[in-house]
Amino acid sequence: MALSQSMATPGLTEEQVFAKCERRLIPFLGLLYLVSLVDRLNVGFAALTMNADLGFTPFVFGFGAGIFFIGYSLFQVPANLMLVRFGARRWVFAILIVWGAISTACAFVQGPISFYVLRFLLGVAEAGLFPGVVLYLTYWFPQERRARAIASFMAASPLAFILVGPLSGPLLAMDGLAGLRGWQWLFIIEGLPACFLAFALLKLVPDGPEHATWLNADEKRLIAERLARESTIDQPGFWPALRDPRLYALGIAYMAVGAGGYGMRLWLPQIVQSMGFSNLSNGFVVALPYLLAVGAMIWWGHSSDRKGERIWHVVLPVLLAAFGFAIGAAVPSSDIVVFVGITLVIIGLDAVIGPFWSLPSSFLRGPAAAGGIALINTFGTGAGGFIGPSVIGYFRETTGGYSTSMAVLAIGLLGTCAIVLAFSRAIAPRVASEPTRSAPSSGA
């Protein structure tokens, strides 16, 4: 049904209003997410020299890298509850300041205990950002635009490795400057930007469409009426939503995705190092799979929105990632085959993000979505993010290689596919939004 011109600025269609919101919000939100990922993942590159300096075994590193996600998971739900109570701007401002300070403090780790404590606290500090932004996007975009918005925002995930990889080599080469080791400079230089971005957020991010000074009254009304046309939520409150069994099914399904994704992200620099690459070239090699993943992620999110389909857009990339782990485990003696397998893993697990996170927001909105999204992320990124690096660290120390852990992670991803298909009728989007056709512009 064409929109009447009275609903928006003359000549401005619904498509243009939401595109305007995307241009205003997604780049900066993506930048925040990129910085958060750099600060949680740079430990993988720091380990190239830090482990030897501090005497960390593979298990100590894997456990310390993974313990971030224990703090992250414990504070997912409370953090999103605080976001609902205090608003996006004030809450995310506080998150940025605290996590920037903690990330910088990682430069002064002295041993396993301080490593574990600071990684745990960094997880606590970052807990509210991702589920908060996914919730925040539901305030702006209708269901049929949400996968592309989430995928565009989360394109920062592969971009983080494209950035931190090439940057980490030169930072590690600063060894000895001002009496600090290269890995210490890496934590300091990559930790401080979060603190600076906190103040930019106050200027650039409104609490919702009604507070956006760059939208006029008609545009705000268009967004409100468009979102109101979607079906009502199943659970009207924050806490009642946590009893929805669909959320637990999605959370358990996402756990293997988080385990595989973060296992690779945190161990990939050391896997590449074991192939004979120097610290300087390591970052460029690691960035290659993520360059491919950026395009796949955005394209797959658009495909899911365009076809109005979520379930197979979740299952197929997860199967691709499972296949990648399987061939890496089957041919561990070939560095080329292992690297191709890892590339397939990264592409698959990044491409699935947009369609997957459109599932909970299709049957939950408002405070219920805040609780539901945080709960799923507690399982996926929290528990999965701890399990993946720890599993790889354990098998690396006990077997001397990575093939066993890759096989275990592949089996977990097959479980994800089984759960999503088994619950497909319950978790598939049930919002029957009217298709939107652009109104003609006044100049046509």
C-alpha positions as CSV (number, residue, x, y, z in Angstrom):
1,M,0.0,0.0,0.0
2,A,1.5,3.3,-1.0
3,L,2.1,5.8,1.7
4,S,0.3,9.1,1.6
5,Q,2.5,12.1,1.2
6,S,1.1,13.6,4.4
7,M,2.9,10.9,6.4
8,A,6.3,12.2,5.5
9,T,8.2,15.1,4.1
10,P,6.9,15.8,0.6
11,G,8.7,13.6,-1.9
12,L,10.2,11.4,0.9
13,T,9.2,7.8,0.9
14,E,9.2,5.2,3.7
15,E,12.2,3.6,2.0
16,Q,14.1,6.9,2.1
17,V,13.2,7.6,5.8
18,F,14.5,4.2,6.9
19,A,17.6,4.6,4.7
20,K,18.2,7.9,6.3
21,C,18.1,6.3,9.7
22,E,20.5,3.6,8.6
23,R,23.0,6.3,7.3
24,R,22.8,8.2,10.5
25,L,23.0,5.3,13.0
26,I,24.6,2.2,11.6
27,P,28.1,3.5,10.8
28,F,28.7,4.9,14.3
29,L,27.1,1.9,16.1
30,G,29.2,-0.3,13.9
31,L,32.3,1.6,14.9
32,L,31.5,1.1,18.6
33,Y,31.1,-2.6,18.0
34,L,34.3,-2.7,16.0
35,V,36.2,-1.1,18.9
36,S,34.6,-3.6,21.4
37,L,35.7,-6.5,19.2
38,V,39.2,-5.1,18.8
39,D,39.5,-4.8,22.6
40,R,38.2,-8.4,23.3
41,L,40.2,-10.0,20.4
42,N,43.5,-8.2,20.5
43,V,44.6,-10.6,23.2
44,G,45.0,-13.2,20.4
45,F,47.7,-11.1,18.7
46,A,49.2,-10.0,22.0
47,A,49.7,-13.7,22.8
48,L,52.2,-14.0,19.9
49,T,54.8,-12.5,22.4
50,M,52.9,-12.1,25.7
51,N,52.7,-15.9,26.3
52,A,56.4,-16.3,26.1
53,D,57.1,-13.2,28.2
54,L,54.7,-14.2,31.0
55,G,55.2,-18.0,30.7
56,F,51.6,-18.8,29.7
57,T,50.8,-22.3,28.6
58,P,48.2,-22.9,25.9
59,F,45.6,-23.9,28.6
60,V,46.3,-20.7,30.6
61,F,45.9,-18.5,27.6
62,G,42.8,-20.3,26.4
63,F,41.2,-20.2,29.8
64,G,42.1,-16.5,30.2
65,A,40.9,-15.6,26.8
66,G,37.7,-17.4,27.4
67,I,37.0,-16.1,30.9
68,F,36.1,-12.8,29.3
69,F,32.8,-14.5,28.2
70,I,31.9,-15.6,31.8
71,G,31.8,-12.0,32.9
72,Y,30.1,-11.1,29.6
73,S,27.4,-13.8,30.1
74,L,26.7,-13.1,33.7
75,F,25.9,-9.4,33.0
76,Q,24.0,-9.7,29.7
77,V,20.5,-9.6,31.2
78,P,21.2,-7.1,34.0
79,A,23.0,-4.8,31.4
80,N,20.0,-4.8,29.1
81,L,17.6,-4.1,31.9
82,M,19.8,-1.1,32.8
83,L,19.7,0.1,29.2
84,V,15.9,0.0,29.3
85,R,15.8,1.9,32.6
86,F,18.4,4.6,31.8
87,G,18.3,4.9,28.0
88,A,20.8,4.1,25.3
89,R,22.9,7.2,25.5
90,R,23.7,7.3,29.2
91,W,24.2,3.6,29.6
92,V,26.4,3.0,26.6
93,F,28.4,6.1,27.5
94,A,29.2,4.4,30.9
95,I,30.0,1.1,29.2
96,L,32.5,2.7,26.8
97,I,34.4,4.6,29.5
98,V,34.7,1.5,31.8
99,W,35.7,-1.0,29.1
100,G,38.3,1.4,27.5
101,A,40.0,1.8,30.9
102,I,40.0,-2.0,31.6
103,S,41.2,-2.9,28.2
104,T,44.1,-0.4,28.6
105,A,44.9,-1.9,32.0
106,C,45.5,-5.3,30.4
107,A,48.9,-3.9,29.4
108,F,50.0,-4.3,33.0
109,V,49.1,-8.0,33.5
110,Q,51.8,-9.7,35.6
111,G,50.6,-13.4,35.6
112,P,47.7,-15.7,35.2
113,I,45.6,-14.3,38.1
114,S,45.7,-10.7,36.9
115,F,45.1,-11.9,33.4
116,Y,42.0,-13.8,34.4
117,V,40.7,-10.9,36.6
118,L,41.1,-8.2,33.9
119,R,39.6,-10.4,31.2
120,F,36.6,-11.2,33.4
121,L,36.1,-7.5,34.2
122,L,36.4,-6.6,30.5
123,G,33.6,-9.1,29.8
124,V,31.4,-7.5,32.5
125,A,32.0,-4.0,31.0
126,E,31.2,-5.0,27.4
127,A,28.2,-7.1,28.3
128,G,25.6,-4.5,27.5
129,L,26.8,-3.3,24.1
130,F,25.8,-5.9,21.6
131,P,22.4,-7.0,23.0
132,G,21.7,-3.3,23.7
133,V,22.3,-2.3,20.1
134,V,20.2,-5.2,18.7
135,L,17.4,-4.0,21.0
136,Y,18.1,-0.4,20.0
137,L,17.7,-1.2,16.3
138,T,14.2,-2.6,17.0
139,Y,13.2,0.9,18.1
140,W,14.0,2.2,14.6
141,F,13.5,-0.5,12.0
142,P,10.5,-2.9,11.1
143,Q,11.0,-6.6,11.0
144,E,11.6,-6.8,7.2
145,R,14.5,-4.4,7.4
146,R,16.1,-5.7,10.5
147,A,18.3,-8.4,9.2
148,R,20.1,-6.0,6.9
149,A,20.4,-3.4,9.7
150,I,21.9,-6.0,12.0
151,A,24.1,-7.5,9.4
152,S,25.4,-4.0,8.4
153,F,26.1,-3.1,12.1
154,M,27.8,-6.5,12.7
155,A,29.9,-6.2,9.6
156,A,32.2,-4.6,12.2
157,S,32.9,-8.2,13.3
158,P,35.1,-9.2,10.3
159,L,36.3,-5.6,9.9
160,A,37.7,-5.8,13.4
161,F,40.1,-8.5,12.3
162,I,40.9,-6.7,9.0
163,L,41.9,-3.7,11.2
164,V,43.5,-5.3,14.2
165,G,45.5,-7.9,12.2
166,P,47.7,-5.5,10.1
167,L,47.9,-3.0,13.0
168,S,49.1,-5.5,15.6
169,G,52.3,-6.4,13.8
170,P,53.7,-2.9,13.9
171,L,52.5,-2.4,17.5
172,L,54.3,-5.6,18.6
173,A,57.4,-4.3,16.9
174,M,57.4,-1.3,19.3
175,D,59.0,-3.6,21.8
176,G,61.2,-1.7,24.3
177,L,59.8,1.8,23.6
178,A,59.5,3.7,26.9
179,G,60.4,0.4,28.7
180,L,57.3,-1.4,27.6
181,R,56.9,-4.6,25.6
182,G,55.2,-4.6,22.2
183,W,52.1,-6.4,23.5
184,Q,51.7,-3.8,26.2
185,W,51.7,-1.0,23.6
186,L,49.1,-3.0,21.7
187,F,46.7,-3.0,24.7
188,I,47.3,0.7,25.4
189,I,46.9,2.0,21.9
190,E,43.9,-0.2,21.1
191,G,42.1,0.3,24.4
192,L,42.0,4.1,24.6
193,P,39.7,4.8,21.6
194,A,36.6,3.5,23.5
195,C,37.0,6.3,26.1
196,F,37.1,9.0,23.3
197,L,34.1,7.5,21.5
198,A,32.0,7.7,24.7
199,F,31.9,11.5,24.3
200,A,31.1,11.3,20.6
201,L,28.2,9.0,21.4
202,L,26.5,11.7,23.5
203,K,26.4,13.9,20.4
204,L,25.5,11.3,17.7
205,V,23.1,8.8,19.2
206,P,19.6,9.7,20.4
207,D,17.6,7.5,22.8
208,G,15.0,6.8,20.0
209,P,13.4,8.2,16.9
210,E,11.3,10.7,19.0
211,H,14.5,12.2,20.3
212,A,16.3,12.5,16.9
213,T,16.9,16.1,16.0
214,W,17.6,15.1,12.4
215,L,14.1,13.7,11.9
216,N,11.1,16.0,11.5
217,A,7.7,15.4,13.0
218,D,6.3,13.7,10.0
219,E,9.3,11.3,9.7
220,K,9.0,10.4,13.4
221,R,5.3,9.7,12.9
222,L,6.0,7.5,9.9
223,I,8.5,5.4,11.9
224,A,6.1,5.1,14.9
225,E,3.1,4.1,12.7
226,R,5.2,1.7,10.7
227,L,6.4,-0.1,13.8
228,A,2.9,-0.1,15.3
229,R,1.6,-2.1,12.3
230,E,3.7,-5.1,13.4
231,S,2.1,-7.8,15.6
232,T,2.2,-7.4,19.3
233,I,4.8,-9.2,21.4
234,D,4.1,-12.6,23.0
235,Q,5.4,-11.5,26.4
236,P,4.8,-7.9,27.4
237,G,7.4,-7.6,30.2
238,F,11.2,-7.9,30.5
239,W,11.2,-10.8,33.1
240,P,8.1,-12.8,31.8
241,A,9.9,-13.0,28.4
242,L,12.7,-15.0,29.9
243,R,10.2,-17.9,30.4
244,D,9.7,-18.3,26.7
245,P,11.1,-21.7,25.7
246,R,11.9,-20.4,22.2
247,L,14.6,-18.2,23.6
248,Y,16.4,-21.2,25.3
249,A,16.2,-23.2,22.0
250,L,17.8,-20.2,20.2
251,G,20.4,-19.7,22.9
252,I,21.5,-23.3,22.9
253,A,21.6,-23.3,19.1
254,Y,23.7,-20.1,19.2
255,M,26.2,-21.5,21.7
256,A,28.0,-23.6,19.1
257,V,28.1,-20.6,16.8
258,G,29.8,-18.5,19.5
259,A,32.1,-21.3,20.4
260,G,33.3,-21.8,16.8
261,G,33.5,-18.1,16.0
262,Y,35.4,-17.0,19.1
263,G,37.5,-20.1,19.2
264,M,38.8,-19.1,15.7
265,R,39.1,-15.4,16.4
266,L,41.2,-15.8,19.5
267,W,43.4,-18.7,18.3
268,L,43.7,-17.8,14.6
269,P,46.9,-15.7,15.0
270,Q,48.6,-18.6,16.8
271,I,47.4,-21.1,14.2
272,V,48.8,-18.8,11.4
273,Q,52.0,-18.4,13.4
274,S,52.4,-22.2,13.5
275,M,52.3,-22.2,9.7
276,G,55.6,-20.3,9.7
277,F,54.4,-16.7,9.3
278,S,56.2,-13.8,11.1
279,N,54.4,-11.5,13.6
280,L,54.4,-8.7,11.0
281,S,52.9,-10.8,8.2
282,N,50.5,-12.7,10.5
283,G,48.0,-9.9,10.7
284,F,47.7,-9.6,7.0
285,V,47.2,-13.3,6.5
286,V,44.6,-13.4,9.3
287,A,42.7,-10.5,7.7
288,L,42.1,-12.4,4.4
289,P,39.2,-14.6,5.5
290,Y,37.5,-11.6,7.1
291,L,37.7,-9.6,3.9
292,L,35.6,-12.2,2.2
293,A,33.3,-12.5,5.3
294,V,32.4,-8.8,5.2
295,G,30.8,-9.1,1.7
296,A,29.2,-12.4,2.5
297,M,27.7,-11.1,5.8
298,I,26.0,-8.1,4.2
299,W,24.9,-10.0,1.0
300,W,23.4,-12.8,3.1
301,G,21.5,-10.4,5.4
302,H,20.0,-8.6,2.4
303,S,19.1,-12.0,0.8
304,S,17.2,-13.0,4.0
305,D,15.3,-9.7,4.1
306,R,14.5,-9.8,0.3
307,K,13.1,-13.4,0.5
308,G,11.5,-13.0,3.8
309,E,13.2,-16.2,4.9
310,R,15.2,-16.8,8.1
311,I,15.5,-20.6,8.9
312,W,17.5,-21.7,5.9
313,H,19.5,-18.5,6.0
314,V,20.6,-19.6,9.4
315,V,21.1,-23.3,8.7
316,L,23.1,-23.1,5.4
317,P,26.0,-20.9,6.6
318,V,26.3,-22.9,9.8
319,L,26.6,-26.1,7.6
320,L,29.3,-24.3,5.6
321,A,31.2,-23.5,8.8
322,A,30.8,-27.1,10.0
323,F,32.2,-28.4,6.7
324,G,35.1,-25.9,7.1
325,F,36.0,-27.3,10.5
326,A,35.7,-30.9,9.2
327,I,38.1,-30.5,6.4
328,G,40.6,-28.6,8.6
329,A,40.3,-31.6,11.1
330,A,40.6,-34.2,8.4
331,V,43.8,-32.8,6.7
332,P,45.8,-31.2,9.5
333,S,49.1,-31.8,7.6
334,S,48.2,-29.4,4.8
335,D,48.4,-25.7,5.8
336,I,46.6,-24.7,2.7
337,V,43.7,-27.0,3.3
338,V,43.5,-26.0,7.0
339,F,43.5,-22.3,6.0
340,V,40.7,-22.9,3.4
341,G,38.7,-24.7,6.0
342,I,39.1,-21.9,8.5
343,T,38.1,-19.4,5.8
344,L,34.9,-21.3,5.2
345,V,34.3,-21.3,9.0
346,I,34.7,-17.5,9.3
347,I,32.5,-16.8,6.2
348,G,29.7,-19.1,7.5
349,L,29.7,-17.9,11.1
350,D,29.7,-14.3,10.1
351,A,27.1,-14.6,7.4
352,V,24.6,-16.3,9.8
353,I,24.5,-13.3,12.2
354,G,22.0,-11.1,10.5
355,P,19.3,-13.7,9.8
356,F,19.8,-15.3,13.2
357,W,19.3,-12.1,15.3
358,S,16.2,-11.4,13.3
359,L,14.5,-14.4,14.7
360,P,14.0,-13.3,18.4
361,S,13.0,-9.8,17.3
362,S,10.3,-11.2,15.1
363,F,8.3,-12.4,18.1
364,L,9.5,-10.1,20.9
365,R,9.6,-6.3,21.1
366,G,10.3,-3.6,23.6
367,P,11.3,-4.7,27.1
368,A,10.6,-8.4,26.2
369,A,13.1,-8.1,23.4
370,A,15.7,-6.6,25.8
371,G,15.4,-9.7,28.0
372,G,15.2,-12.2,25.2
373,I,18.1,-10.9,23.2
374,A,20.3,-10.7,26.3
375,L,19.4,-14.3,27.3
376,I,20.2,-15.7,23.9
377,N,23.5,-13.8,23.9
378,T,24.3,-15.2,27.3
379,F,24.2,-18.7,25.9
380,G,25.8,-17.9,22.6
381,T,28.5,-15.3,23.1
382,G,28.8,-15.8,26.8
383,A,28.9,-19.6,27.3
384,G,30.0,-20.3,23.7
385,G,32.7,-17.7,23.8
386,F,34.2,-19.3,26.9
387,I,33.8,-22.9,25.6
388,G,35.5,-22.3,22.1
389,P,38.8,-20.9,23.2
390,S,39.0,-23.2,26.2
391,V,38.4,-26.3,24.1
392,I,41.0,-25.3,21.6
393,G,43.5,-24.5,24.4
394,Y,42.9,-27.8,26.1
395,F,43.3,-30.0,23.0
396,R,46.2,-27.9,21.8
397,E,48.0,-28.7,25.1
398,T,47.0,-32.3,25.2
399,T,47.4,-33.3,21.6
400,G,49.9,-30.7,20.3
401,G,47.6,-29.7,17.4
402,Y,44.2,-28.2,16.4
403,S,42.5,-31.0,14.5
404,T,40.7,-32.6,17.5
405,S,39.2,-29.3,18.6
406,M,38.1,-28.5,15.1
407,A,36.2,-31.8,14.9
408,V,34.5,-31.1,18.3
409,L,33.4,-27.6,17.1
410,A,32.1,-29.1,13.8
411,I,29.9,-31.5,15.8
412,G,28.5,-28.6,17.8
413,L,27.5,-26.7,14.7
414,L,25.6,-29.7,13.4
415,G,23.7,-29.6,16.7
416,T,22.8,-26.0,16.0
417,C,21.3,-26.9,12.6
418,A,19.3,-29.7,14.2
419,I,17.9,-27.4,16.8
420,V,17.0,-24.6,14.4
421,L,15.2,-27.1,12.1
422,A,13.4,-28.8,14.9
423,F,12.1,-25.6,16.3
424,S,11.6,-23.9,12.9
425,R,7.8,-23.6,13.2
426,A,8.0,-22.0,16.7
427,I,10.9,-19.5,16.0
428,A,10.3,-18.5,12.4
429,P,9.0,-14.9,12.0
430,R,5.3,-14.6,12.3
431,V,5.0,-10.9,11.6
432,A,2.8,-10.4,8.5
433,S,3.8,-6.9,7.6
434,E,2.3,-5.4,4.5
435,P,4.8,-5.1,1.6
436,T,5.8,-1.5,1.1
437,R,5.9,0.2,-2.2
438,S,7.4,3.6,-2.5
439,A,5.2,6.5,-3.1
440,P,6.0,8.6,-6.1
441,S,8.0,11.7,-5.4
442,S,6.3,15.0,-5.9
443,G,8.8,15.7,-8.7
444,A,7.8,12.6,-10.7
